[in-house]
Amino acid sequence: MSLPNLSEIEQELKKRHQYPYKWFQKQNDLWDNRTNFIYSTPYWEALIPQIANLVKTHNFNKQHIFQYAANRWYNFWSAQAVEQIFAEMENVETLADRKDSEKDFYLFGIPFDHKTSVFPRQFNKRFEYAQTHKAELITWLYENQSSQKRHHSKNRLFIVVYNHNGEHWKMKAEISLLKKAIKKYVQSFDEELLSTFTFAENQITLSDIIWVSE
């Protein structure tokens, strides 16, 4: 299967925008296993019949499994696009083992996992406050990360997306905008500006935020 390019991924992701973004079900191994076809299904039109088949064969609640699969698909392919953007940058070295759950690439020799996160409402602070208190938001993000496979306290670059109309999740589909922000960050990267944490004993964690807003 040939993978779509960045422009095609953006087009496909935006097809998700015609439906509201909701989670009726917490992520769990059973539902993840049933919806793992999202990893090999980059096109929206191919995703829908596979979700319908789940409803038919496993008697899932139609709305609940649609949202679960569509959200996983949306977040995964947005992350794939971001990883591809980083891979195309100078001074970024990709990994031979793509199943490494603690890092996605090396940036100027420093290992990083990346995660695109919508600006969290539960942070209970304004976006402008977060921008001037970066370490506070990073700490919150590490402490409140999901308990799924990529839960860890190793180095991570957070891409925090924010939309002034409140629909932050839609920003994950703005691949061109994400690329512009990532390119600017990598070109002006300064290791001295990274935030340093000790979330785990005898482990120094380096982290930073790439802000993307409109």
C-alpha positions in Angstrom: 0.0 0.0 0.0 1.4 3.4 -1.0 1.1 5.9 1.8 -0.5 9.3 1.1 1.7 12.4 1.0 1.3 15.3 3.5 -1.2 17.2 1.3 -3.4 14.0 0.9 -3.3 13.3 4.6 -4.5 16.8 5.3 -7.3 16.4 2.9 -8.3 13.0 4.4 -8.2 14.3 8.0 -10.4 17.2 7.2 -13.1 14.8 6.1 -13.4 13.9 9.8 -14.5 17.5 10.6 -18.0 16.9 9.3 -18.8 15.0 12.5 -18.4 16.1 16.2 -15.4 14.9 18.1 -16.5 12.9 21.1 -15.3 10.0 23.2 -18.0 7.7 24.6 -15.6 5.0 25.7 -12.2 5.1 27.4 -9.4 3.5 25.4 -8.9 -0.1 26.3 -7.1 -3.1 24.8 -10.3 -4.8 23.5 -11.6 -1.8 21.6 -8.1 -1.0 20.4 -7.6 -4.5 19.0 -11.0 -4.4 17.2 -10.1 -1.0 15.6 -6.4 -1.6 14.7 -7.3 -1.5 11.0 -6.9 2.3 11.4 -3.1 1.8 11.0 -3.4 0.5 7.5 -6.4 2.7 6.4 -5.2 6.2 5.5 -8.3 7.1 3.5 -11.6 8.1 5.1 -13.8 6.4 2.5 -12.1 3.1 3.3 -12.5 3.6 7.0 -16.3 3.9 7.1 -17.2 0.4 5.8 -14.7 -1.2 8.2 -16.4 0.5 11.2 -19.8 -0.5 9.8 -18.6 -4.1 9.7 -17.7 -3.9 13.4 -21.2 -2.9 14.2 -22.6 -5.8 12.2 -20.3 -8.6 13.3 -19.7 -7.6 17.0 -22.9 -5.7 17.9 -21.1 -2.6 19.0 -23.1 0.6 19.6 -22.9 2.3 16.3 -22.2 5.8 17.5 -19.7 4.7 20.2 -17.6 2.6 18.0 -17.7 5.1 15.1 -16.3 7.8 17.4 -13.7 5.5 18.9 -12.4 4.3 15.6 -12.6 7.7 13.8 -10.8 9.4 16.7 -8.0 6.9 16.8 -7.7 7.1 13.0 -7.6 10.9 13.1 -5.0 11.1 15.8 -2.8 8.4 14.3 -2.6 9.8 10.8 -2.1 13.3 12.1 0.8 11.9 14.2 2.2 10.1 11.1 2.2 13.4 9.2 4.0 15.1 12.0 6.6 12.3 12.1 7.1 12.6 8.4 7.5 16.4 8.7 10.3 15.9 11.2 11.9 13.2 9.1 12.3 15.6 6.2 14.1 18.2 8.3 17.9 18.6 8.4 19.5 17.6 11.7 16.7 15.0 12.4 17.6 11.4 12.4 14.8 8.8 12.2 14.8 5.4 13.8 15.3 2.1 12.1 13.0 0.5 14.7 9.6 2.2 14.2 8.1 0.3 17.1 10.2 2.1 19.7 7.5 3.5 22.1 9.9 6.0 23.9 11.3 7.9 20.9 10.5 8.8 17.4 13.7 10.5 16.2 16.9 12.2 17.2 17.0 16.0 17.0 20.5 17.3 16.9 21.5 13.9 18.5 18.9 14.2 21.3 16.2 11.4 21.4 12.6 12.6 21.4 9.2 11.2 21.3 6.6 13.6 19.9 3.0 14.1 20.8 0.4 16.5 19.4 -1.9 17.6 22.1 -4.9 19.9 22.0 -4.6 22.7 24.6 -6.1 21.0 27.7 -9.2 22.6 29.1 -8.5 20.8 32.4 -5.3 22.8 32.8 -7.6 25.5 34.0 -5.4 28.3 32.8 -5.6 30.5 29.8 -3.6 29.8 26.6 -1.6 33.0 27.1 -0.7 32.0 30.6 0.5 28.6 29.4 2.8 30.2 26.8 4.6 32.2 29.5 4.6 29.2 32.0 5.8 26.5 29.6 7.3 24.2 32.3 4.0 24.2 34.3 2.0 23.0 31.3 4.7 20.4 30.4 4.5 19.0 33.9 0.7 18.8 33.7 0.9 17.0 30.3 3.3 14.4 31.6 1.2 13.9 34.8 -2.0 13.5 32.8 -0.9 11.5 29.8 -2.8 8.4 28.9 -1.9 5.1 30.4 -1.6 3.5 26.9 1.5 2.1 25.2 3.3 5.5 24.9 3.1 6.4 28.6 6.5 7.3 29.7 8.6 10.1 31.3 11.4 10.2 28.7 12.2 13.2 26.4 9.2 14.5 24.6 8.4 17.3 22.2 4.8 18.5 22.7 3.0 20.1 19.8 0.2 22.0 21.5 -2.6 23.1 19.2 -5.0 25.9 20.0 -7.9 27.5 18.0 -9.5 30.7 19.3 -12.9 29.3 18.4 -12.4 26.5 20.8 -12.3 23.6 18.3 -8.7 22.8 19.1 -8.9 19.2 17.8 -9.4 20.4 14.2 -5.9 22.0 14.3 -4.5 18.4 14.1 -5.6 18.4 10.5 -3.8 21.6 9.6 -0.7 19.8 8.4 0.6 22.8 6.4 0.4 25.0 9.5 2.0 22.3 11.6 4.9 21.9 9.1 5.5 25.6 9.2 5.7 25.7 13.0 7.9 22.6 13.2 10.3 23.9 10.5 10.7 27.2 12.4 11.4 25.3 15.6 14.0 23.0 14.2 15.8 25.8 12.3 16.1 27.8 15.5 16.6 24.9 17.9 18.6 25.7 21.0 19.3 22.8 23.4 19.8 25.4 26.2 16.2 26.5 25.9 14.8 23.0 26.6 13.0 22.5 29.9 14.6 20.0 32.3 12.6 17.7 34.7 13.2 14.7 37.0 9.9 12.8 36.8 11.7 9.5 37.5 14.5 8.8 39.9 17.9 9.1 38.4 16.5 10.2 35.1 16.7 13.7 33.5 13.9 14.5 31.1 14.2 17.1 28.4 11.1 18.6 26.9 9.7 21.5 25.0 6.5 22.8 23.4 6.0 23.8 19.8 3.0 26.2 19.9 0.5 26.1 16.9 -2.5 28.4 17.0 -4.8 30.4 14.9 
